[in-house]
Amino acid sequence: MRYINITFWEKKFEDHDGPYDTDCDLWQNKITKLCYGCNTCRKGFISTLRQKWYKLGVFLVTLTISLIVCHLLLFVVTMWDRHAS
């Protein structure tokens, strides 16, 4: 495949530099359609999703732990204040 611009690639059938990849036959170059028909596009899309969900998961776990610690500290201070009075 030959790079034209970021959203357009041109298929080259006459020149193969390495082993033939049948994934290139599944790929489409339509501007109006997102192509996830080939395995390479699917793998890239899934990889991106996994990275984003991992970052979101780390953020949510960190937020949950910090909220639990804050509530626990608030509880301890409230009970300490009641016990001291």
Backbone atoms as SQL, in Angstrom:
CREATE TABLE atoms (id INTEGER PRIMARY KEY, chain TEXT, resi INTEGER, resn TEXT, atom TEXT, x REAL, y REAL, z REAL);
INSERT INTO atoms VALUES
  (1, 'A', 1, 'MET', 'N', 0.842, -1.167, 0.000),
  (2, 'A', 1, 'MET', 'CA', 0.000, 0.000, 0.000),
  (3, 'A', 1, 'MET', 'C', 0.888, 1.231, 0.000),
  (4, 'A', 2, 'ARG', 'N', 0.400, 2.232, -0.670),
  (5, 'A', 2, 'ARG', 'CA', 1.163, 3.470, -0.784),
  (6, 'A', 2, 'ARG', 'C', 0.417, 4.581, -0.063),
  (7, 'A', 3, 'TYR', 'N', 1.131, 5.313, 0.780),
  (8, 'A', 3, 'TYR', 'CA', 0.570, 6.407, 1.572),
  (9, 'A', 3, 'TYR', 'C', 0.309, 7.607, 0.668),
  (10, 'A', 4, 'ILE', 'N', -0.926, 8.112, 0.676),
  (11, 'A', 4, 'ILE', 'CA', -1.260, 9.339, -0.047),
  (12, 'A', 4, 'ILE', 'C', -1.418, 10.475, 0.948),
  (13, 'A', 5, 'ASN', 'N', -2.333, 10.335, 1.892),
  (14, 'A', 5, 'ASN', 'CA', -2.462, 11.265, 3.009),
  (15, 'A', 5, 'ASN', 'C', -2.980, 10.491, 4.212),
  (16, 'A', 6, 'ILE', 'N', -3.339, 11.196, 5.271),
  (17, 'A', 6, 'ILE', 'CA', -3.669, 10.516, 6.520),
  (18, 'A', 6, 'ILE', 'C', -4.911, 9.638, 6.427),
  (19, 'A', 7, 'THR', 'N', -5.832, 9.965, 5.525),
  (20, 'A', 7, 'THR', 'CA', -7.062, 9.176, 5.414),
  (21, 'A', 7, 'THR', 'C', -7.161, 8.403, 4.112),
  (22, 'A', 8, 'PHE', 'N', -6.155, 8.440, 3.294),
  (23, 'A', 8, 'PHE', 'CA', -6.249, 7.780, 1.991),
  (24, 'A', 8, 'PHE', 'C', -4.966, 7.017, 1.694),
  (25, 'A', 9, 'TRP', 'N', -5.119, 5.749, 1.365),
  (26, 'A', 9, 'TRP', 'CA', -4.013, 4.894, 0.961),
  (27, 'A', 9, 'TRP', 'C', -4.357, 4.309, -0.395),
  (28, 'A', 10, 'GLU', 'N', -3.365, 4.047, -1.169),
  (29, 'A', 10, 'GLU', 'CA', -3.572, 3.480, -2.496),
  (30, 'A', 10, 'GLU', 'C', -3.037, 2.057, -2.519),
  (31, 'A', 11, 'LYS', 'N', -3.873, 1.143, -3.002),
  (32, 'A', 11, 'LYS', 'CA', -3.441, -0.249, -3.093),
  (33, 'A', 11, 'LYS', 'C', -2.529, -0.424, -4.299),
  (34, 'A', 12, 'LYS', 'N', -1.424, -1.117, -4.072),
  (35, 'A', 12, 'LYS', 'CA', -0.504, -1.422, -5.166),
  (36, 'A', 12, 'LYS', 'C', -0.504, -2.930, -5.352),
  (37, 'A', 13, 'PHE', 'N', -0.938, -3.374, -6.507),
  (38, 'A', 13, 'PHE', 'CA', -1.025, -4.813, -6.761),
  (39, 'A', 13, 'PHE', 'C', 0.213, -5.357, -7.465),
  (40, 'A', 14, 'GLU', 'N', 0.946, -4.505, -8.146),
  (41, 'A', 14, 'GLU', 'CA', 2.050, -5.002, -8.964),
  (42, 'A', 14, 'GLU', 'C', 3.362, -5.185, -8.201),
  (43, 'A', 15, 'ASP', 'N', 3.516, -4.502, -7.093),
  (44, 'A', 15, 'ASP', 'CA', 4.794, -4.524, -6.394),
  (45, 'A', 15, 'ASP', 'C', 4.599, -5.007, -4.963),
  (46, 'A', 16, 'HIS', 'N', 5.227, -6.114, -4.606),
  (47, 'A', 16, 'HIS', 'CA', 5.153, -6.642, -3.251),
  (48, 'A', 16, 'HIS', 'C', 6.572, -6.728, -2.706),
  (49, 'A', 17, 'ASP', 'N', 6.759, -6.092, -1.562),
  (50, 'A', 17, 'ASP', 'CA', 8.087, -6.099, -0.947),
  (51, 'A', 17, 'ASP', 'C', 8.307, -7.318, -0.062),
  (52, 'A', 18, 'GLY', 'N', 7.242, -7.907, 0.430),
  (53, 'A', 18, 'GLY', 'CA', 7.365, -9.045, 1.341),
  (54, 'A', 18, 'GLY', 'C', 6.291, -10.054, 1.035),
  (55, 'A', 19, 'PRO', 'N', 5.978, -10.881, 2.012),
  (56, 'A', 19, 'PRO', 'CA', 4.916, -11.872, 1.795),
  (57, 'A', 19, 'PRO', 'C', 3.568, -11.174, 1.597),
  (58, 'A', 20, 'TYR', 'N', 2.719, -11.790, 0.803),
  (59, 'A', 20, 'TYR', 'CA', 1.425, -11.197, 0.490),
  (60, 'A', 20, 'TYR', 'C', 0.518, -11.252, 1.713),
  (61, 'A', 21, 'ASP', 'N', -0.085, -10.135, 2.027),
  (62, 'A', 21, 'ASP', 'CA', -0.970, -10.019, 3.174),
  (63, 'A', 21, 'ASP', 'C', -2.410, -9.959, 2.679),
  (64, 'A', 22, 'THR', 'N', -3.199, -10.975, 2.998),
  (65, 'A', 22, 'THR', 'CA', -4.588, -11.000, 2.548),
  (66, 'A', 22, 'THR', 'C', -5.438, -9.981, 3.287),
  (67, 'A', 23, 'ASP', 'N', -4.921, -9.428, 4.351),
  (68, 'A', 23, 'ASP', 'CA', -5.621, -8.390, 5.086),
  (69, 'A', 23, 'ASP', 'C', -5.836, -7.148, 4.216),
  (70, 'A', 24, 'CYS', 'N', -4.919, -6.905, 3.307),
  (71, 'A', 24, 'CYS', 'CA', -5.027, -5.729, 2.446),
  (72, 'A', 24, 'CYS', 'C', -6.207, -5.833, 1.477),
  (73, 'A', 25, 'ASP', 'N', -6.636, -7.037, 1.137),
  (74, 'A', 25, 'ASP', 'CA', -7.790, -7.193, 0.255),
  (75, 'A', 25, 'ASP', 'C', -9.093, -6.845, 0.963),
  (76, 'A', 26, 'LEU', 'N', -9.140, -7.001, 2.276),
  (77, 'A', 26, 'LEU', 'CA', -10.344, -6.691, 3.039),
  (78, 'A', 26, 'LEU', 'C', -10.497, -5.197, 3.299),
  (79, 'A', 27, 'TRP', 'N', -9.403, -4.471, 3.252),
  (80, 'A', 27, 'TRP', 'CA', -9.388, -3.060, 3.590),
  (81, 'A', 27, 'TRP', 'C', -10.104, -2.239, 2.534),
  (82, 'A', 28, 'GLN', 'N', -10.863, -1.213, 2.960),
  (83, 'A', 28, 'GLN', 'CA', -11.578, -0.330, 2.052),
  (84, 'A', 28, 'GLN', 'C', -11.103, 1.096, 2.240),
  (85, 'A', 29, 'ASN', 'N', -11.167, 1.864, 1.173),
  (86, 'A', 29, 'ASN', 'CA', -10.658, 3.229, 1.185),
  (87, 'A', 29, 'ASN', 'C', -11.790, 4.231, 0.966),
  (88, 'A', 30, 'LYS', 'N', -12.947, 3.982, 1.567),
  (89, 'A', 30, 'LYS', 'CA', -14.074, 4.886, 1.409),
  (90, 'A', 30, 'LYS', 'C', -14.024, 5.956, 2.496),
  (91, 'A', 31, 'ILE', 'N', -14.190, 7.201, 2.074),
  (92, 'A', 31, 'ILE', 'CA', -14.137, 8.302, 3.027),
  (93, 'A', 31, 'ILE', 'C', -15.368, 8.303, 3.923),
  (94, 'A', 32, 'THR', 'N', -16.502, 7.874, 3.410),
  (95, 'A', 32, 'THR', 'CA', -17.750, 7.914, 4.170),
  (96, 'A', 32, 'THR', 'C', -17.905, 6.745, 5.134),
  (97, 'A', 33, 'LYS', 'N', -17.005, 5.780, 5.111),
  (98, 'A', 33, 'LYS', 'CA', -17.135, 4.590, 5.951),
  (99, 'A', 33, 'LYS', 'C', -15.846, 4.338, 6.718),
  (100, 'A', 34, 'LEU', 'N', -15.981, 4.138, 8.030),
  (101, 'A', 34, 'LEU', 'CA', -14.823, 3.723, 8.813),
  (102, 'A', 34, 'LEU', 'C', -14.588, 2.244, 8.560),
  (103, 'A', 35, 'CYS', 'N', -13.387, 1.896, 8.204),
  (104, 'A', 35, 'CYS', 'CA', -13.092, 0.513, 7.834),
  (105, 'A', 35, 'CYS', 'C', -12.488, -0.225, 9.023),
  (106, 'A', 36, 'TYR', 'N', -13.209, -1.202, 9.523),
  (107, 'A', 36, 'TYR', 'CA', -12.675, -2.118, 10.518),
  (108, 'A', 36, 'TYR', 'C', -12.816, -3.539, 10.012),
  (109, 'A', 37, 'GLY', 'N', -12.825, -3.706, 8.699),
  (110, 'A', 37, 'GLY', 'CA', -12.993, -5.022, 8.106),
  (111, 'A', 37, 'GLY', 'C', -11.735, -5.861, 8.156),
  (112, 'A', 38, 'CYS', 'N', -10.580, -5.232, 8.184),
  (113, 'A', 38, 'CYS', 'CA', -9.339, -6.005, 8.209),
  (114, 'A', 38, 'CYS', 'C', -8.879, -6.207, 9.649),
  (115, 'A', 39, 'ASN', 'N', -8.089, -7.228, 9.845),
  (116, 'A', 39, 'ASN', 'CA', -7.645, -7.577, 11.196),
  (117, 'A', 39, 'ASN', 'C', -6.696, -6.539, 11.778),
  (118, 'A', 40, 'THR', 'N', -5.916, -5.887, 10.949),
  (119, 'A', 40, 'THR', 'CA', -4.986, -4.877, 11.435),
  (120, 'A', 40, 'THR', 'C', -5.735, -3.698, 12.033),
  (121, 'A', 41, 'CYS', 'N', -6.802, -3.248, 11.358),
  (122, 'A', 41, 'CYS', 'CA', -7.609, -2.138, 11.888),
  (123, 'A', 41, 'CYS', 'C', -8.282, -2.538, 13.189),
  (124, 'A', 42, 'ARG', 'N', -8.777, -3.750, 13.246),
  (125, 'A', 42, 'ARG', 'CA', -9.432, -4.228, 14.466),
  (126, 'A', 42, 'ARG', 'C', -8.459, -4.285, 15.635),
  (127, 'A', 43, 'LYS', 'N', -7.270, -4.811, 15.374),
  (128, 'A', 43, 'LYS', 'CA', -6.268, -4.904, 16.443),
  (129, 'A', 43, 'LYS', 'C', -5.871, -3.526, 16.943),
  (130, 'A', 44, 'GLY', 'N', -5.696, -2.580, 16.031),
  (131, 'A', 44, 'GLY', 'CA', -5.344, -1.218, 16.433),
  (132, 'A', 44, 'GLY', 'C', -6.449, -0.561, 17.229),
  (133, 'A', 45, 'PHE', 'N', -7.697, -0.747, 16.807),
  (134, 'A', 45, 'PHE', 'CA', -8.835, -0.175, 17.506),
  (135, 'A', 45, 'PHE', 'C', -8.981, -0.773, 18.899),
  (136, 'A', 46, 'ILE', 'N', -8.869, -2.094, 19.006),
  (137, 'A', 46, 'ILE', 'CA', -8.979, -2.758, 20.308),
  (138, 'A', 46, 'ILE', 'C', -7.831, -2.349, 21.224),
  (139, 'A', 47, 'SER', 'N', -6.643, -2.214, 20.677),
  (140, 'A', 47, 'SER', 'CA', -5.492, -1.787, 21.478),
  (141, 'A', 47, 'SER', 'C', -5.710, -0.389, 22.050),
  (142, 'A', 48, 'THR', 'N', -6.225, 0.512, 21.224),
  (143, 'A', 48, 'THR', 'CA', -6.508, 1.868, 21.688),
  (144, 'A', 48, 'THR', 'C', -7.576, 1.855, 22.776),
  (145, 'A', 49, 'LEU', 'N', -8.626, 1.065, 22.580),
  (146, 'A', 49, 'LEU', 'CA', -9.680, 0.969, 23.594),
  (147, 'A', 49, 'LEU', 'C', -9.150, 0.425, 24.908),
  (148, 'A', 50, 'ARG', 'N', -8.316, -0.597, 24.826),
  (149, 'A', 50, 'ARG', 'CA', -7.761, -1.186, 26.053),
  (150, 'A', 50, 'ARG', 'C', -6.933, -0.167, 26.818),
  (151, 'A', 51, 'GLN', 'N', -6.114, 0.609, 26.115),
  (152, 'A', 51, 'GLN', 'CA', -5.289, 1.619, 26.776),
  (153, 'A', 51, 'GLN', 'C', -6.155, 2.674, 27.461),
  (154, 'A', 52, 'LYS', 'N', -7.197, 3.125, 26.773),
  (155, 'A', 52, 'LYS', 'CA', -8.058, 4.150, 27.351),
  (156, 'A', 52, 'LYS', 'C', -8.841, 3.611, 28.550),
  (157, 'A', 53, 'TRP', 'N', -9.364, 2.388, 28.452),
  (158, 'A', 53, 'TRP', 'CA', -10.105, 1.805, 29.564),
  (159, 'A', 53, 'TRP', 'C', -9.191, 1.520, 30.738),
  (160, 'A', 54, 'TYR', 'N', -7.929, 1.154, 30.476),
  (161, 'A', 54, 'TYR', 'CA', -6.982, 0.914, 31.564),
  (162, 'A', 54, 'TYR', 'C', -6.733, 2.212, 32.333),
  (163, 'A', 55, 'LYS', 'N', -6.509, 3.304, 31.590),
  (164, 'A', 55, 'LYS', 'CA', -6.281, 4.597, 32.246),
  (165, 'A', 55, 'LYS', 'C', -7.508, 5.024, 33.039),
  (166, 'A', 56, 'LEU', 'N', -8.695, 4.818, 32.474),
  (167, 'A', 56, 'LEU', 'CA', -9.919, 5.156, 33.188),
  (168, 'A', 56, 'LEU', 'C', -10.077, 4.296, 34.432),
  (169, 'A', 57, 'GLY', 'N', -9.750, 3.015, 34.335),
  (170, 'A', 57, 'GLY', 'CA', -9.842, 2.117, 35.479),
  (171, 'A', 57, 'GLY', 'C', -8.908, 2.526, 36.601),
  (172, 'A', 58, 'VAL', 'N', -7.686, 2.889, 36.252),
  (173, 'A', 58, 'VAL', 'CA', -6.724, 3.342, 37.268),
  (174, 'A', 58, 'VAL', 'C', -7.244, 4.607, 37.945),
  (175, 'A', 59, 'PHE', 'N', -7.780, 5.521, 37.170),
  (176, 'A', 59, 'PHE', 'CA', -8.330, 6.757, 37.727),
  (177, 'A', 59, 'PHE', 'C', -9.488, 6.456, 38.677),
  (178, 'A', 60, 'LEU', 'N', -10.402, 5.581, 38.263),
  (179, 'A', 60, 'LEU', 'CA', -11.560, 5.278, 39.100),
  (180, 'A', 60, 'LEU', 'C', -11.177, 4.552, 40.386),
  (181, 'A', 61, 'VAL', 'N', -10.218, 3.646, 40.311),
  (182, 'A', 61, 'VAL', 'CA', -9.759, 2.951, 41.521),
  (183, 'A', 61, 'VAL', 'C', -9.089, 3.939, 42.468),
  (184, 'A', 62, 'THR', 'N', -8.266, 4.834, 41.941),
  (185, 'A', 62, 'THR', 'CA', -7.608, 5.851, 42.765),
  (186, 'A', 62, 'THR', 'C', -8.639, 6.770, 43.418),
  (187, 'A', 63, 'LEU', 'N', -9.626, 7.178, 42.657),
  (188, 'A', 63, 'LEU', 'CA', -10.686, 8.036, 43.190),
  (189, 'A', 63, 'LEU', 'C', -11.474, 7.317, 44.278),
  (190, 'A', 64, 'THR', 'N', -11.788, 6.054, 44.078),
  (191, 'A', 64, 'THR', 'CA', -12.532, 5.279, 45.068),
  (192, 'A', 64, 'THR', 'C', -11.742, 5.144, 46.363),
  (193, 'A', 65, 'ILE', 'N', -10.481, 4.827, 46.249),
  (194, 'A', 65, 'ILE', 'CA', -9.640, 4.676, 47.447),
  (195, 'A', 65, 'ILE', 'C', -9.534, 5.999, 48.194),
  (196, 'A', 66, 'SER', 'N', -9.346, 7.093, 47.467),
  (197, 'A', 66, 'SER', 'CA', -9.244, 8.394, 48.145),
  (198, 'A', 66, 'SER', 'C', -10.557, 8.782, 48.820),
  (199, 'A', 67, 'LEU', 'N', -11.702, 8.475, 48.207),
  (200, 'A', 67, 'LEU', 'CA', -12.990, 8.761, 48.843),
  (201, 'A', 67, 'LEU', 'C', -13.200, 7.918, 50.093),
  (202, 'A', 68, 'ILE', 'N', -12.805, 6.656, 50.053),
  (203, 'A', 68, 'ILE', 'CA', -12.930, 5.792, 51.236),
  (204, 'A', 68, 'ILE', 'C', -12.067, 6.317, 52.368),
  (205, 'A', 69, 'VAL', 'N', -10.838, 6.722, 52.059),
  (206, 'A', 69, 'VAL', 'CA', -9.938, 7.254, 53.085),
  (207, 'A', 69, 'VAL', 'C', -10.497, 8.553, 53.667),
  (208, 'A', 70, 'CYS', 'N', -11.033, 9.425, 52.820),
  (209, 'A', 70, 'CYS', 'CA', -11.605, 10.684, 53.310),
  (210, 'A', 70, 'CYS', 'C', -12.797, 10.434, 54.224),
  (211, 'A', 71, 'HIS', 'N', -13.680, 9.517, 53.830),
  (212, 'A', 71, 'HIS', 'CA', -14.832, 9.206, 54.672),
  (213, 'A', 71, 'HIS', 'C', -14.405, 8.545, 55.980),
  (214, 'A', 72, 'LEU', 'N', -13.410, 7.700, 55.912),
  (215, 'A', 72, 'LEU', 'CA', -12.912, 7.060, 57.128),
  (216, 'A', 72, 'LEU', 'C', -12.314, 8.097, 58.080),
  (217, 'A', 73, 'LEU', 'N', -11.528, 9.025, 57.548),
  (218, 'A', 73, 'LEU', 'CA', -10.957, 10.082, 58.382),
  (219, 'A', 73, 'LEU', 'C', -12.044, 10.972, 58.977),
  (220, 'A', 74, 'LEU', 'N', -13.058, 11.290, 58.208),
  (221, 'A', 74, 'LEU', 'CA', -14.166, 12.088, 58.718),
  (222, 'A', 74, 'LEU', 'C', -14.895, 11.348, 59.842),
  (223, 'A', 75, 'PHE', 'N', -15.095, 10.056, 59.678),
  (224, 'A', 75, 'PHE', 'CA', -15.735, 9.247, 60.708),
  (225, 'A', 75, 'PHE', 'C', -14.890, 9.224, 61.983),
  (226, 'A', 76, 'VAL', 'N', -13.584, 9.003, 61.840),
  (227, 'A', 76, 'VAL', 'CA', -12.690, 8.941, 62.997),
  (228, 'A', 76, 'VAL', 'C', -12.669, 10.273, 63.731),
  (229, 'A', 77, 'VAL', 'N', -12.598, 11.375, 63.007),
  (230, 'A', 77, 'VAL', 'CA', -12.574, 12.705, 63.647),
  (231, 'A', 77, 'VAL', 'C', -13.897, 12.971, 64.343),
  (232, 'A', 78, 'THR', 'N', -15.009, 12.600, 63.726),
  (233, 'A', 78, 'THR', 'CA', -16.323, 12.809, 64.353),
  (234, 'A', 78, 'THR', 'C', -16.455, 11.988, 65.627),
  (235, 'A', 79, 'MET', 'N', -16.055, 10.731, 65.575),
  (236, 'A', 79, 'MET', 'CA', -16.141, 9.893, 66.782),
  (237, 'A', 79, 'MET', 'C', -15.184, 10.371, 67.856),
  (238, 'A', 80, 'TRP', 'N', -14.021, 10.842, 67.480),
  (239, 'A', 80, 'TRP', 'CA', -13.047, 11.340, 68.440),
  (240, 'A', 80, 'TRP', 'C', -13.590, 12.587, 69.124),
  (241, 'A', 81, 'ASP', 'N', -14.240, 13.454, 68.358),
  (242, 'A', 81, 'ASP', 'CA', -14.819, 14.681, 68.901),
  (243, 'A', 81, 'ASP', 'C', -15.965, 14.342, 69.866),
  (244, 'A', 82, 'ARG', 'N', -16.804, 13.396, 69.505),
  (245, 'A', 82, 'ARG', 'CA', -17.907, 12.993, 70.387),
  (246, 'A', 82, 'ARG', 'C', -17.385, 12.332, 71.657),
  (247, 'A', 83, 'HIS', 'N', -16.341, 11.531, 71.522),
  (248, 'A', 83, 'HIS', 'CA', -15.796, 10.829, 72.678),
  (249, 'A', 83, 'HIS', 'C', -15.076, 11.815, 73.620),
  (250, 'A', 84, 'ALA', 'N', -14.444, 12.823, 73.054),
  (251, 'A', 84, 'ALA', 'CA', -13.712, 13.800, 73.873),
  (252, 'A', 84, 'ALA', 'C', -14.667, 14.721, 74.616),
  (253, 'A', 85, 'SER', 'N', -15.860, 14.913, 74.100),
  (254, 'A', 85, 'SER', 'CA', -16.805, 15.845, 74.745),
  (255, 'A', 85, 'SER', 'C', -17.475, 15.269, 75.941);
